[in-house]
Amino acid sequence: MKVLQRFSALPAIDGDGVNINRVADFDKLRFDPYLMIDEIKSDDEQDFIGGFPPHPHRGVETFTYIRKGGFEHRDQMGNVKPIRAGDVQWMSTGSGVVHSEMPLADAKEGLHGFQIWINMPAKHKMRPPIYQDTSKQANPRVENEHGATLVALAGDWGFNHEPHKITSTIQGLAGHGAIADLTLTEYGHGTLNLAEHQTVCVYVYQGELNYIDAQGLRETARAGQFLALDALEVCHFQTEATGAGLLILAGKPINEKIVHMGPFVMNTQAEIEQAVRDYQQGHFGQIA
């Protein structure tokens, strides 16, 4: 595993006062097609009780994964879904979505989850929105004898030199995106086959991940750090006594310049201004 760059998540506030940790790059696009990863992790409901009241999106895909607690999702397409621990939700917002995400009243033991933003190619930014979730089916899970467990959240995965790929329920992410949750017990290790991808990134959400850097030095990535990897290198993940929890993001760059403003990700300033006008004039619809 060769690490090209390392980033640290920064504290931020979004929605109605929700405390998050965020890694984002809307300017240099160093992890294209991925734009942002937000992590919510707290046992204090004051950090997330305000949730995310109704708001719009255009031109971006949002991918939500919950490990603890949950949200109720509502949108103008008529979807009303509880997204609980273990669930995934994907929205390819296209021409426009209005939705809300509010903490579930019966989720009283804290909240831990992620929302990942994926850019959409220009040719798809104005297509009708797409919604999928896994609330009625479990995500595929496989483990090896070395303490590594992979949960396939989106796309297809090659794990531990197995001859067959692990296929998740959620398919069709922009940029051929694939997302997985890899957990390692103490001194655990596992290998992922990611040679078909050009972008491979890892977000450490728990424990520590050990690796050798480009200069041959031993390094440790800790919770809250985000690594951009060399996709051509064998991706072997290992940890020591701490164990580790990792979100793995893989895909292919879209290689298009973007303009970003709040919930809108388009290709020109004129398109951003049109998105604002369309939303203000009610063209996105309303949550029923």
Secondary structure, DSSP 8 states (H G I E B T S, - for coil): --EEEEEE-EEEEETTTEEEEEEE-SSS-TTTTEEEEEEEEES-GGGTTT-EEEEEEBSEEEEEEEEESEEEEEETTS-EEEEETT-EEEEE-TT-EEEEEEE-TT--S-EEEEEEEEE--GGGTTS--EEEE-TTS---EEE-TTSEEEEEEESEEEETT-SS-EE-S----GGG-EEEEEEE-TT-EEEEE-TT-SEEEEEEEEEEEEEE-TTS-EEEEETTEEEEE-TTS-EEEE--TT-EEEEEEEE-------EEETTEEESSHHHHHHHHHHHHTTTT----
